[in-house]
Amino acid sequence: MTPGRVSFRTERGTALVEVTWLSILLLVPLLYIVLAVFEVQRSAFAVTTAARSAGRAYVMAPDEASAAERATAAAAVALEDQGLEPGRGGLELTCRPDPTNCLAPGSVIDVDVSYPVRLPLMPAALGGNTPSIRVEAVHSVPYGTFREDRS
């Protein structure tokens, strides 16, 4: 540098770098949130469909011995249809007013299906304790007052 001459550093071109880094820092978490919401929504739809299908299969069964098996199979098909593993979910069947005779006229079958949704893109280094969100659906199916007793 010669005496009497002053050099100024300009900041030309740094705006592009700043916009790039800011977009990466803001878009990556936003993309992860969108992926997680879509995964939970897909699972919620599958669980709702599984509860409805299990209730219908239970009511349409010829006897109570095969009703629970049919309901479990219908729920598994509905979960598999959305790409979920049926073994991870839970299915609970209850009936009222008489829990011992679910296919009696006037009874109502309650189906409760729950499923833990693992958050996407979690590393395997966390082991089996990856964070999850539980989705649940409850569906009630009336057997009907004027139907035959299938007990």
DAHU-V422689 format. One record per pair of residues at least 12 apart in sequence whose C-alpha atoms are under 7 Angstrom apart, sorted by the first residue. I is the first residue (numbers start at 0). J is the second residue. D is the distance in Angstrom with one decimal. If there is no record, write none. Layout:
i:I j:J d:D
i:I j:J d:D
This chain:
i:35 j:118 d:6.1
i:35 j:119 d:6.1
i:39 j:116 d:6.4
i:42 j:116 d:6.9
i:43 j:134 d:5.9
i:45 j:77 d:6.3
i:45 j:78 d:5.4
i:45 j:81 d:5.9
i:46 j:78 d:6.7
i:46 j:112 d:6.2
i:46 j:113 d:6.8
i:46 j:135 d:6.5
i:46 j:136 d:5.9
i:47 j:136 d:5.2
i:48 j:77 d:6.2
i:49 j:73 d:6.9
i:49 j:74 d:4.3
i:49 j:77 d:5.0
i:49 j:78 d:6.2
i:50 j:74 d:6.5
i:50 j:110 d:5.8
i:50 j:111 d:6.4
i:50 j:112 d:5.8
i:50 j:136 d:6.4
i:50 j:137 d:6.4
i:50 j:138 d:5.8
i:51 j:138 d:6.1
i:52 j:73 d:5.7
i:52 j:74 d:6.1
i:53 j:70 d:4.1
i:53 j:71 d:6.4
i:53 j:73 d:5.3
i:53 j:74 d:5.2
i:54 j:70 d:6.5
i:54 j:108 d:6.9
i:54 j:110 d:6.1
i:54 j:140 d:5.9
i:56 j:69 d:5.7
i:56 j:70 d:5.1
i:56 j:73 d:6.6
i:57 j:69 d:6.3
i:57 j:70 d:5.2
i:58 j:142 d:6.2
i:61 j:149 d:6.7
i:62 j:149 d:5.4
i:62 j:150 d:6.0
i:63 j:102 d:6.8
i:63 j:150 d:6.0
i:87 j:114 d:6.6
i:88 j:113 d:5.6
i:88 j:114 d:4.3
i:88 j:115 d:6.8
i:89 j:112 d:5.6
i:89 j:113 d:5.1
i:89 j:114 d:6.4
i:90 j:111 d:5.8
i:90 j:112 d:4.6
i:90 j:113 d:6.7
i:91 j:110 d:5.9
i:91 j:111 d:5.1
i:91 j:112 d:6.5
i:92 j:109 d:5.9
i:92 j:110 d:4.9
i:92 j:111 d:6.5
i:93 j:108 d:5.9
i:93 j:109 d:5.2
i:93 j:110 d:6.6
i:94 j:106 d:6.8
i:94 j:107 d:5.5
i:94 j:108 d:4.3
i:94 j:109 d:5.7
i:95 j:107 d:5.4
i:95 j:108 d:6.7
i:100 j:150 d:6.1
i:102 j:142 d:6.6
i:102 j:148 d:6.1
i:102 j:149 d:5.4
i:102 j:150 d:5.8
i:103 j:148 d:4.6
i:103 j:149 d:6.4
i:103 j:150 d:6.7
i:104 j:142 d:6.2
i:104 j:143 d:5.5
i:104 j:144 d:4.6
i:104 j:145 d:6.3
i:104 j:146 d:5.6
i:104 j:147 d:6.5
i:104 j:148 d:6.0
i:105 j:142 d:6.0
i:105 j:143 d:5.1
i:105 j:144 d:4.3
i:106 j:141 d:6.1
i:106 j:142 d:5.5
i:106 j:143 d:7.0
i:107 j:139 d:6.5
i:107 j:140 d:5.6
i:107 j:141 d:4.2
i:107 j:142 d:5.7
i:108 j:139 d:5.6
i:108 j:140 d:5.2
i:108 j:141 d:6.2
i:109 j:138 d:5.8
i:109 j:139 d:4.4
i:109 j:140 d:6.4
i:110 j:137 d:5.6
i:110 j:138 d:5.2
i:110 j:139 d:6.2
i:111 j:136 d:5.8
i:111 j:137 d:4.5
i:111 j:138 d:6.6
i:112 j:135 d:5.6
i:112 j:136 d:5.4
i:112 j:137 d:6.5
i:113 j:133 d:6.9
i:113 j:134 d:5.7
i:113 j:135 d:4.2
i:113 j:136 d:6.5
i:114 j:133 d:5.7
i:114 j:134 d:5.4
i:114 j:135 d:6.4
i:115 j:131 d:5.8
i:115 j:132 d:5.6
i:115 j:133 d:4.3
i:115 j:134 d:6.3
i:116 j:131 d:5.1
i:116 j:132 d:5.0
i:116 j:133 d:5.9
i:117 j:129 d:6.8
i:117 j:130 d:6.1
i:117 j:131 d:4.2
i:117 j:132 d:6.5
i:118 j:130 d:6.2
i:118 j:131 d:5.6
